[in-house]
Amino acid sequence: MTATAPTAPTALTTSTILKIVQAGHPVLRQKARPLSPDEIRGPDVQRIIEAMRETMRDAPGVGLAAPQVGLGLQLVVIEDKPAYVERGDPDEMRARGRTPVPFQVLVNPRLNIVDATPVEFFEGCLSVTDMMMVVPRLRAVRVEALDHTGSPISLSADGWPARILQHEIDHLRGVLCIDRMLSRTFMSTRNYGQWWANTPVPDVLRAVAVTEAPDAPLSSATGPGGA
């Protein structure tokens, strides 16, 4: 995330698909800068918003933050289409509290806790390609932000929509889901689908739990090469 975001190139159009940067890119570890209402309404940011929407849908994803496309701006787009929800197992969707989310632009969002109860589910990230992990998230939140016109808006969400908001707003702070994950659940999307997709998360956590204390760190070695 750069301290001063680059201006959108004049060639950027509503059909532009942007490159999604991956973990290790410096922009994902920097704090994004806020946008003024005048900047939001300007043609450069409007083009960025349109390109981010198309990029999110092309991925496909349910949210995308500007740092994920290399721009250090406090700008997020979210959308969980009904078709995405309908493709999931109904019981699993209910357990996750997953409901459709209409397309929404959030600028300079501020997240407020409504229900701090931790909820643990697998999630993925477009900037941590082809990996899944269990991440604890707050059950319910409220977000104050500016919309695509620079007007104030307030969103309240629980369940999966609350998870989407937390995930994307984290990106604006230089935080990735891998920073919050339960590390022993980190796995490839392929292995998730093959071994764990139909397993309740509590059972997954029991299955991957440490069975005994790990070896002591390097300080226990008897010499440069160990014993």
N, C-alpha and C positions, 0 to 999 in steps of 0.2 A: 504494500500500500504506500503510494508516494505521498509526501506531505502536501504537495501541490499537484492536483490531478491534471493530466494532459487534456488539452482541448480535443473534443471529438473531431476526427478528420472530416473535411467537407464532403468527402466521397461517401460517408456513411449514409446508408439509406435504410428504409423500413424493412428491407428484405435481407439486410446484412446478418450473417451468422458470425458471432465473435468467437475468438479462441478462448477456451476456458483454461486458465492457468492451474497448475498442479502444486500440491504441497511441496515446499522447498523454494517456491518463488517468493522473493522478499515482500511483495505487496500483500501477501496473505498474512504477514506477521507484523504489519504496521497499522496504526490507528488511522481510519479514514477521516477526511475533513468534512464538515457540514457544508451544505449548500444554502445560499440565500434564496428567497422567493423569486427574485429577478433572474437568478441563474436557472432555477427550476423551469421557469416559463420560457427561457431562451431556446433558440433552435438547436444548439449543441446538445444540451441535456435532453431535450425532447427526442432527438435522434438516438441518443444513448438508450433512453427508456424503450423506444420501439425495438432497437436492436437487441436489448437484453430480453425483452419478451419473446422475440423470435428465437433467440439462442436457447432460452429456457425450454420452450416448447420443442425445439429440435432435439434437445439432449436425449430423452426428455427429462424434465425435473419438475419439482413443485415449488422451487424457489431459487433465486439467483441474486447474489450481492455483487455490487460493482467491483469490489476487489477481486472477485473470481474471474473477471474479464480484464484484469490488469489496471483498473481505475480506482484510485484512492478516494472514493466519494462515499458519503453516507447515503447510499441509494440501494434499495432492495425492491425486487419484484417477486410476487408470490402468486401461485395459482395451482389448485388441486382440482383438476377437472372431474366432473361426475363419471366420465368414462374410466378414469384411473381407479376410482373407488369401486365402481361396479365390477371391474376385473378381479378384485380381491375376494377372498373367502369372506362371506357375510359375517360369520362368527368372529373372524380375526379383525375385520373392520370395526365391528362393535366393540371388541376388547380394546382396540387402539383408540376408540373415540374418533375414528376417521370419517369426516364428512367433507363434501365438496367445499372448496374455497374459491370464490370468484377472483378474477384477475385484480390485483391491487398493487399500486405503487406506494412505497413508504420511503420518505426522505427524512433524514435526521431523526430516526425513531428513538424513543425512550421507552424502555420496558419496565413495567411495574408488576410486582408480584401480587397475585390474587389468591392463589393456593399454592403453598410451598411444598406440598406433598410430592416427594420424588416418584416419578413413573419411569420404569425401565423398559425400553423396547429397542430392537435393532433399528439402525438408520444408516444411510449412506450419504455420500457427498460427491458432487460433481468435480470437486477439486482433490478428491482422494479416490481416484477412479478404480472401479471394480473391487471395492472393499466394503465390508459391512462390519458393524460393531454395535454392542449394546451401550446406549448412552442414557444416563438418568437425566430427566428434564422435569421442570416444574409442571404441576398439573394444570394450572390456569394462570393466565397473564392478561394484562391490559397494556396496549401500546398507544402512545401519543406520537403523532408524526405529522408531516405535511404530505399532501397528495401530489399528483402530477401537475396540478395548477398552482401549487404553493399554498393551498388552503389547509388549515388545521383539521385533522381527523383523529378519531379515537376508535380503536378496535379492541374488543374483548374476545378471548378465545380460551378454550380448554381442549383437552385431549390432543389429537394429532395436529389440528391447526395451531395450538399453542406451541407444539414442538417445532413446527415449521418456522414460526416467528422467532423462537429462541435460537434456532440453528442459524438463520440468516443474519440476525442482528449480531450474533457472536462474530461473524465475519468482519463486521465494521470495527471491531475491537482488536482484530488480529488474532482471534481465537478460532481454532478448528475443533471439529467433533472429536478428533483423536486426543485432544487435551482433556476432554471430559469423559471419555469412554472407560468402560471396565476392560482393562487391557487384555485380559485373557479371552475375551470374546472377539478380538480382532481377527477377521478372516476374509478370504476372497469371496466375492459374490457367488462364484461357481460353487465353492464348498458350502456356503450358506444354503444355496438352493438344494444341494445334494444331501446334506446331512441335518440341517437345523431349521429350515423354513417352517416346518409344521410342528416344531417343538416349542411348548410354552417357555417363555424366558426364564422363569424360576428353575425349570428343569435344565435348561442350557447352563445356567450359572452353577448348578450343582455338578453338572457333568464336567465342566472345565475348571472347577475349583482346584486349588493347590492341594495335593494329597499329603504332602509333608513339607517341612521347612526346606526352602532351597538352600543350596550350599552357600557358605559364607562368601562374601565378595573377595576380590583379589588379595586383600590384606592377609588372608589366611594361608596363602601360598608360602611354601618353605623357601623358595628362592626364585630367581628369574624365570626358570623353566618349570617351576612347580616340583612336586615330588613323584 
